[in-house]
Amino acid sequence: MPIIPGIFYNAILVSAVTAWLIAQLLKVVVNLSLVRKLNLQLLLSSGGFPSSHSATVSALALGIGKYYGWDSPIFAVSAVYGMVVMYDAAGVRRAAGKQAEVLNQLVENLYLGSDLAQERLKELIGHTPFEVFGGVIVGIIVGLLV
């Protein structure tokens, strides 16, 4: 079977990519309902509710568990990989986003009225535990349906 068509028959890959896509679309819908403004940039952004990283790895692990068995080594690898990704999203990347917020405030206060053009650091790069949990729920639902 050729590579390109074969990829579309890989249910586990389709499940993971679908979970990512749905989570990214939900970010736009959630933002639209809360802020009342359509922000299509959220389709390609990190951070926000729900976590597309968590949705992707959850659907991936669920698909592998269903297909290869819950006691298989590949499920163990995917589950641990998912835990690392979710820990990173809610821990390291969230802390980096908080640091970016503080640095942006410092730069604004230091260079107020100055001609220095300073690009703002991206602040929304991590997730709250609730956003990660929302992503897990999306991943589980998609993984069960695909």
C-alpha positions in Angstrom: 0.0 0.0 0.0 1.4 3.4 -0.9 2.4 5.7 2.0 0.0 8.6 1.5 -3.3 6.7 1.2 -2.1 4.2 3.9 -1.8 7.0 6.4 -5.5 7.8 6.1 -6.3 4.2 7.0 -4.3 4.3 10.2 -7.2 4.6 12.8 -4.8 5.5 15.6 -3.2 8.4 13.7 -6.6 9.6 12.4 -7.9 9.5 16.0 -5.0 11.6 17.4 -5.0 14.1 14.6 -8.8 14.4 14.8 -8.6 15.0 18.6 -6.0 17.8 18.0 -8.2 19.4 15.3 -11.4 19.3 17.5 -9.5 20.7 20.5 -8.2 23.6 18.3 -11.7 24.3 16.9 -13.1 24.2 20.5 -10.6 26.9 21.5 -12.2 29.2 18.9 -15.7 28.3 20.0 -14.9 28.7 23.7 -13.2 32.1 23.1 -16.1 33.2 21.0 -18.7 32.4 23.7 -16.6 34.0 26.5 -15.2 37.1 24.7 -17.8 37.5 22.0 -15.1 37.9 19.4 -14.1 35.5 16.6 -10.3 34.8 16.9 -9.2 32.4 14.2 -5.6 32.8 15.3 -6.5 30.3 18.1 -6.7 27.6 15.4 -2.9 27.4 15.3 -2.0 28.6 18.8 -0.8 26.8 21.9 -2.4 27.3 25.3 -6.0 27.8 26.1 -9.0 25.5 26.7 -8.9 22.7 25.9 -5.3 21.6 25.6 -4.8 20.1 22.1 -1.6 18.5 23.3 -3.5 16.6 26.0 -6.3 15.7 23.5 -3.7 14.4 21.0 -1.7 12.2 23.4 -4.9 10.9 25.1 -6.5 9.8 21.8 -3.2 8.3 20.8 -2.8 6.2 24.0 -6.4 5.2 24.0 -6.2 4.0 20.4 -3.0 2.1 21.0 -4.5 0.5 24.1 -7.6 -0.5 22.2 -5.7 -1.9 19.2 -2.6 -3.5 20.8 -3.9 -4.2 24.3 -3.7 -2.4 27.6 -0.9 -4.6 28.7 1.3 -4.1 25.6 4.6 -2.3 25.8 3.6 0.2 23.1 0.6 1.3 25.2 3.0 1.7 28.2 5.2 3.9 26.0 2.3 6.0 24.8 0.8 6.4 28.3 4.2 7.6 29.7 4.7 9.9 26.7 1.2 11.3 27.3 2.0 11.9 31.0 5.2 13.8 30.1 3.4 15.9 27.5 0.6 16.8 30.0 3.1 17.5 32.8 5.1 19.8 30.5 1.9 21.6 29.3 0.7 22.3 32.9 4.1 22.8 34.5 7.1 23.9 32.5 5.3 25.7 29.6 2.8 27.3 32.0 5.7 28.6 34.1 7.4 29.9 31.0 4.2 31.8 30.0 4.0 33.4 33.5 7.6 34.5 33.2 6.9 35.9 29.7 4.1 37.9 31.2 6.3 39.4 33.9 9.1 40.2 31.4 6.6 41.9 29.1 5.5 44.1 32.1 9.1 44.9 33.0 10.0 45.9 29.4 6.9 48.1 29.1 7.7 49.9 32.4 11.4 50.3 31.6 10.9 51.6 28.1 7.7 53.6 28.6 7.9 56.5 26.1 11.1 55.2 24.5 11.6 54.7 20.8 12.8 51.2 21.5 10.6 48.8 19.6 10.4 45.6 21.7 8.5 42.6 20.5 6.2 41.1 23.2 6.9 37.6 24.3 4.1 35.1 23.9 2.4 34.6 27.2 -0.2 31.9 26.5 2.0 28.9 25.9 1.0 26.6 28.8 -2.1 25.2 30.3 -3.9 25.2 33.7 -4.7 21.8 35.0 -8.3 22.4 34.1 -7.3 23.0 30.4 -5.2 19.8 30.4 -8.2 17.9 31.9 -10.5 19.3 29.2 -8.0 18.1 26.5 -7.9 14.6 28.1 -11.7 14.5 27.9 -11.7 15.5 24.2 -9.0 12.9 23.5 -10.9 10.1 25.3 -14.2 11.0 23.5 -12.5 11.1 20.1 -10.5 7.9 20.8 -13.7 6.0 21.7 -15.5 7.2 18.6 -12.8 6.6 16.0 
